[in-house]
Amino acid sequence: MQSKNKLIRLFCITAIILIGGLVWWNVPTSMVNIPSSEVSEIMIFNGNTGKETSITDTKEIEHIIGNLNAISVKKEKVSLGHMGYSFRTTIYNTDGAVYKELIINSNNTIRKDPFFYRDSSESIDYHLRA
């Protein structure tokens, strides 16, 4: 009888962990959540050309940060071991410290290790950086 109760408890705990993991994996999340007024610079390194661009214009920062704040992404797959990228993006706060680093691969994919994230609305302003 006791072993049956232990088995039921083990099953329930395993089920709770699995369900919790599935919920965590599938819950949409915001990639960036920062007021554009707190951003001093955005550095974008183009992995295709090797060219790096510094964006300090307030209107451009507002547009980029507004776009990144607005998207909702879900984890798609693990990114460990994947190499190459389109646009490595580093966002600096007004103190000059790195606020966020991420890689924009397309209008619907962002890589922030250890995961790839997908925006199902394909609303990442990818061409702005091209």
Residue pairs with C-beta under 8 A, 6 or more apart in sequence:
25 74
25 75
26 74
26 75
27 74
28 72
28 73
28 74
29 72
29 73
29 74
29 117
30 69
30 71
30 72
30 73
31 68
31 71
31 73
31 102
31 110
31 112
31 117
32 65
32 68
32 69
32 91
32 100
32 102
33 69
34 65
34 69
34 91
34 93
34 99
34 100
35 65
36 58
36 61
36 62
36 65
36 66
38 93
38 94
38 99
39 61
39 65
39 91
39 92
39 93
39 94
39 99
40 56
40 92
40 93
40 94
40 95
40 96
41 54
41 55
41 56
41 61
41 91
41 92
42 54
42 55
42 60
42 61
42 64
42 65
42 89
42 90
42 91
42 92
43 52
43 53
43 54
43 55
43 89
43 90
43 92
44 52
44 53
44 55
44 87
44 88
44 89
44 90
44 129
45 51
45 52
45 53
45 87
45 88
45 90
46 52
46 53
46 86
46 87
46 129
47 84
47 85
47 86
47 87
47 88
47 103
48 86
53 129
55 61
55 64
63 125
63 128
64 125
64 128
65 91
67 123
67 124
67 125
67 128
68 124
70 123
71 119
71 121
71 123
71 124
72 119
72 121
73 110
73 117
73 118
73 119
74 117
74 118
74 120
75 115
75 116
75 117
76 109
76 115
76 116
76 117
76 118
77 115
77 116
78 114
78 115
78 116
79 111
79 112
79 113
79 114
79 115
79 116
80 113
80 114
82 111
82 116
85 103
85 105
85 111
86 103
86 104
86 105
86 106
86 126
87 103
87 104
87 105
87 126
87 129
88 101
88 103
89 101
89 102
89 103
89 104
89 129
90 98
90 100
90 101
91 98
91 99
91 100
91 101
92 98
92 99
93 99
101 112
102 110
102 111
102 112
103 110
103 111
103 112
104 110
104 124
104 126
104 129
105 111
105 116
106 124
106 126
107 119
107 122
107 123
107 124
107 125
107 126
107 127
108 118
108 119
108 120
108 121
108 122
108 124
109 116
109 117
109 118
109 119
109 124
110 116
110 117
110 119
110 124
111 117
